[in-house]
């Protein structure tokens, strides 16, 4: 829900669709970051003119998750088993939906998503288990 015309974290929902069409349950997402990855090159000619080039190289980001089920652990256990069995890892797709302060919806699809398990969590008797998953995507395409 936006506040005074500003977007907040409550304005976004995320869905990870696995290669077979199943949805990966992300439990309680407490944080999400995404950024474009690109390489820039500056070309300085002998005549003193400067040209700038840019190569788009996909997107990357992270999820902070509070563990409420074994879904993330099971997903990465399956990936590890498939790796040791010699199977290819199929990329996932990710859907981001944003409720804009105006009430309009913006939707973005991240394509060819590869997830990485950065932190499976610290287990202690008096606190929840926080996990961290990062992603790389080939593209982000606006759908709405």
C-alpha positions as CSV (number, residue, x, y, z in Angstrom):
1,X,0.0,0.0,0.0
2,X,1.5,3.3,-1.0
3,X,1.9,6.1,1.5
4,X,1.4,9.7,0.5
5,X,2.1,8.9,-3.1
6,X,5.3,6.9,-2.5
7,X,5.7,3.2,-3.3
8,X,6.5,0.9,-0.4
9,X,7.5,-2.7,0.0
10,X,3.8,-3.7,0.4
11,X,3.2,-2.6,-3.2
12,X,5.0,-5.5,-4.8
13,X,4.2,-9.2,-5.2
14,X,6.6,-11.8,-6.6
15,X,6.0,-15.2,-8.1
16,X,8.7,-17.7,-9.2
17,X,7.4,-20.1,-11.9
18,X,9.5,-23.2,-12.2
19,X,10.2,-24.9,-15.6
20,X,7.4,-27.4,-15.3
21,X,4.9,-24.6,-14.5
22,X,4.8,-25.1,-10.7
23,X,5.1,-22.1,-8.5
24,X,8.0,-22.0,-6.0
25,X,6.6,-20.9,-2.6
26,X,8.8,-18.1,-1.2
27,X,7.4,-18.2,2.3
28,X,7.5,-14.8,4.0
29,X,9.5,-12.4,1.8
30,X,10.8,-9.5,3.9
31,X,13.0,-7.9,1.3
32,X,13.5,-7.8,-2.4
33,X,16.2,-6.1,-4.5
34,X,16.6,-6.0,-8.3
35,X,19.1,-4.1,-10.5
36,X,20.1,-4.1,-14.1
37,X,23.5,-5.5,-14.9
38,X,25.4,-3.6,-17.6
39,X,28.9,-2.8,-18.8
40,X,29.7,0.7,-20.0
41,X,32.6,1.6,-22.2
42,X,34.0,5.1,-22.8
43,X,35.8,5.6,-26.2
44,X,38.0,8.7,-26.4
45,X,39.1,9.5,-30.0
46,X,42.3,11.1,-30.8
47,X,40.3,14.1,-32.0
48,X,39.0,14.5,-28.4
49,X,35.5,13.3,-29.0
50,X,34.0,10.8,-26.5
51,X,31.6,8.1,-27.4
52,X,29.8,6.0,-24.7
53,X,28.7,2.4,-25.3
54,X,26.5,0.2,-23.1
55,X,25.9,-3.5,-23.1
56,X,22.8,-4.8,-21.2
57,X,23.7,-8.0,-19.4
58,X,20.5,-9.0,-17.6
59,X,19.3,-8.4,-14.1
60,X,20.2,-9.6,-10.6
61,X,18.9,-9.3,-7.1
62,X,18.0,-10.9,-3.8
63,X,15.1,-12.1,-1.7
64,X,15.2,-12.0,2.1
65,X,12.9,-14.7,3.4
66,X,11.7,-15.8,6.8
67,X,11.4,-19.6,6.7
68,X,7.9,-21.0,7.2
69,X,8.2,-24.2,5.2
70,X,10.8,-26.6,3.6
71,X,9.9,-25.3,0.1
72,X,13.2,-23.4,-0.5
73,X,15.3,-26.1,1.1
74,X,13.6,-28.8,-1.0
75,X,14.0,-26.8,-4.2
76,X,17.7,-26.4,-3.8
77,X,18.1,-30.0,-2.7
78,X,16.4,-31.1,-5.9
79,X,18.7,-28.8,-7.9
80,X,21.8,-30.3,-6.2
81,X,20.6,-33.8,-6.8
82,X,19.9,-33.1,-10.5
83,X,23.4,-31.6,-10.8
84,X,25.1,-34.7,-9.5
85,X,22.9,-36.8,-11.7
86,X,24.2,-34.9,-14.7
87,X,20.9,-33.2,-15.5
88,X,20.6,-29.8,-17.0
89,X,19.3,-27.0,-14.9
90,X,16.3,-25.4,-16.6
91,X,15.8,-21.7,-15.9
92,X,12.8,-20.3,-14.0
93,X,10.6,-17.3,-14.7
94,X,9.8,-14.6,-12.2
95,X,6.8,-12.3,-12.2
96,X,6.9,-8.9,-10.4
97,X,3.6,-7.0,-9.9
98,X,3.6,-3.5,-8.5
99,X,0.5,-1.6,-7.4
100,X,1.5,2.0,-8.3
101,X,0.5,4.9,-6.0
102,X,-2.2,5.8,-8.6
103,X,-3.7,2.4,-8.3
104,X,-2.5,1.2,-11.7
105,X,-0.6,-2.1,-12.0
106,X,2.9,-2.5,-13.4
107,X,4.1,-6.0,-14.3
108,X,7.5,-7.2,-15.2
109,X,8.6,-10.7,-16.2
110,X,12.2,-11.8,-15.5
111,X,13.2,-14.4,-18.1
112,X,15.8,-17.2,-17.8
113,X,16.1,-16.9,-14.1
114,X,18.8,-18.8,-12.2
115,X,18.3,-18.9,-8.4
116,X,21.2,-19.3,-5.9
117,X,20.9,-20.2,-2.2
118,X,23.1,-17.6,-0.5
119,X,22.1,-18.3,3.1
120,X,20.1,-21.3,4.4
121,X,19.6,-19.6,7.7
122,X,20.9,-19.4,11.3
123,X,19.0,-21.7,13.7
124,X,18.6,-20.4,17.2
125,X,16.0,-21.2,19.9
126,X,14.7,-17.6,20.3
127,X,14.5,-16.2,16.8
128,X,13.1,-17.0,13.3
129,X,15.2,-18.4,10.6
130,X,16.1,-15.9,7.9
131,X,17.2,-17.1,4.5
132,X,18.6,-15.3,1.5
133,X,18.2,-16.3,-2.2
134,X,19.8,-14.4,-5.0
135,X,18.9,-14.5,-8.7
136,X,20.3,-13.7,-12.1
137,X,17.9,-13.2,-15.1
138,X,18.7,-12.8,-18.8
139,X,16.1,-10.0,-19.2
140,X,13.3,-8.1,-17.6
141,X,10.3,-7.4,-19.9
142,X,7.5,-5.0,-19.1
143,X,4.1,-6.7,-19.5
144,X,1.8,-4.0,-18.2
